[in-house]
Amino acid sequence: MLGNDAPVASVVGEIVPDREFYDYASKYDSTSTSEPVIPAKLTKAESKAIREMAVAAFKACDCAGLGACGLS
C-alpha cells in the first residue's frame, strides 16, 4: 500500500513456505527454500478483490504513507 488520501495497492504477491508455517526460520534461515511468487497465481478478479480489500483496510485503519498487508 502506498498513499495518503488516495492509497494504491501494489500487485498481489505470495510466499510459498518450505514448511508447514512461514516462521522465522522459513524467512531468515540461509537453508530455507521458501519462495516468493510475484505476482501471485490468482485470477484477475481475485487479485482485484484482494487489492480493493487492502485499500479498504488501509483507509479503515487511517493509515498513511507506506503499509504492508499479510493475509493467511
NORCOR-V235699 format. One line per field, one symbol per residue. ss: DSSP state (H for helix, E for strand, C for the rest). Layout:
# NORCOR-V235699
ss: ???
This chain:
# NORCOR-V235699
ss: CEECCCCECCCCEEEECCCCCCCHHHHHCCCCCCEEEECCCCCHHHHHHHHHHHHHHHHHCCCCEECCCCCC
